[in-house]
């Protein structure tokens, strides 16, 4: 059985090239609006030292942790710097621009 999607807000509330943190069902999630128009969601805390990934910079489909510059692929959660991976979350954007996450 698939869990119900959780409404986060509207995608246009996240500036292009930035991320926002949300707490959903007790989980901290970072959502990033990519420059190509896509959005990605991963766990909000870096697996190295718990850095706030939503505050990190994104470069293409990579987020860079603001604390120690560890990098993670937003599509897969995999680290490019040898850290454990992040959890990824499925997103859905409805025709009206509402952003939903699936836990």
ZAPA-779908 format. One record per residue (C-alpha): residue number from 1; x negated, y, z negated. Coordinates in Angstrom, 2 decimals, m for minus. Layout:
N
  nr      xx      yy      zz
 NUM       X       Y       Z
...
***
This chain:
103
  nr      xx      yy      zz
   1    0.00    0.00    0.00
   2   m1.37    3.39    1.00
   3   m1.28    6.21   m1.54
   4    0.73    9.30   m0.74
   5   m1.27   12.17    0.74
   6   m1.96   15.15   m1.53
   7   m1.37   18.68   m0.22
   8   m4.44   20.87   m0.73
   9   m3.22   24.03    0.99
  10   m3.73   25.43    4.45
  11   m6.88   24.77    6.43
  12   m7.17   28.47    7.34
  13   m7.69   29.24    3.62
  14  m11.20   27.77    4.01
  15  m13.45   30.04    6.07
  16  m15.18   28.36    9.01
  17  m18.57   27.04    7.95
  18  m17.70   26.89    4.23
  19  m16.41   24.44    1.65
  20  m13.90   24.50   m1.18
  21  m13.58   22.28   m4.25
  22  m10.30   20.68   m5.31
  23   m9.30   18.37   m8.14
  24   m6.87   15.70   m6.97
  25   m5.72   12.77   m9.06
  26   m8.60   13.35  m11.48
  27  m11.18   13.30   m8.68
  28  m13.29   16.27   m7.60
  29  m13.29   16.66   m3.83
  30  m15.16   19.10   m1.60
  31  m13.51   20.00    1.72
  32  m15.55   21.63    4.48
  33  m14.25   23.46    7.54
  34  m16.75   22.82   10.30
  35  m17.60   25.26   13.04
  36  m16.19   22.88   15.66
  37  m12.72   23.12   14.07
  38  m12.83   19.77   12.25
  39  m12.65   19.34    8.49
  40  m14.35   16.76    6.27
  41  m13.85   15.74    2.64
  42  m16.43   14.15    0.32
  43  m16.91   13.82   m3.42
  44  m17.65   17.29   m4.79
  45  m20.69   16.40   m6.90
  46  m24.14   15.56   m5.57
  47  m25.22   12.03   m6.46
  48  m28.64   13.34   m7.53
  49  m27.87   15.82  m10.33
  50  m24.18   16.65   m9.99
  51  m24.71   19.80   m7.95
  52  m21.55   21.55   m6.68
  53  m21.52   20.50   m3.02
  54  m18.67   22.86   m2.07
  55  m21.16   25.68   m2.77
  56  m23.75   24.09   m0.46
  57  m24.55   25.17    3.06
  58  m23.40   23.14    6.01
  59  m25.40   22.62    9.16
  60  m23.36   20.87   11.81
  61  m22.02   17.78   10.04
  62  m24.50   17.91    7.11
  63  m24.02   19.50    3.68
  64  m27.08   20.66    1.74
  65  m26.79   20.57   m2.05
  66  m27.44   24.03   m3.54
  67  m29.46   22.65   m6.47
  68  m32.19   20.48   m4.94
  69  m31.50   20.58   m1.18
  70  m30.49   16.93   m0.84
  71  m28.57   16.41    2.40
  72  m25.49   14.31    3.13
  73  m23.63   13.48    6.33
  74  m20.08   14.77    5.93
  75  m18.58   12.10    8.21
  76  m20.08    9.12    6.38
  77  m21.25   10.44    3.00
  78  m24.70    8.95    3.68
  79  m27.72   10.79    2.33
  80  m30.48   11.78    4.73
  81  m32.85   12.32    1.78
  82  m32.68    8.93    0.05
  83  m29.90    9.54   m2.50
  84  m26.87    7.30   m3.08
  85  m24.00    8.11   m0.70
  86  m21.02   10.32   m1.43
  87  m17.48    9.02   m1.32
  88  m15.59   10.21    1.75
  89  m11.87   10.94    1.97
  90   m9.47   10.91    4.90
  91   m7.93   14.26    5.77
  92   m4.82   15.08    7.77
  93   m3.85   18.48    9.14
  94   m0.19   18.83   10.09
  95    0.98   20.99   13.03
  96    1.58   23.91   10.65
  97   m2.03   23.83    9.41
  98   m1.34   22.20    6.02
  99   m4.27   20.15    4.80
 100   m3.67   16.77    3.13
 101   m6.19   14.40    1.54
 102   m5.72   10.66    1.11
 103   m7.29    9.11   m2.00
***
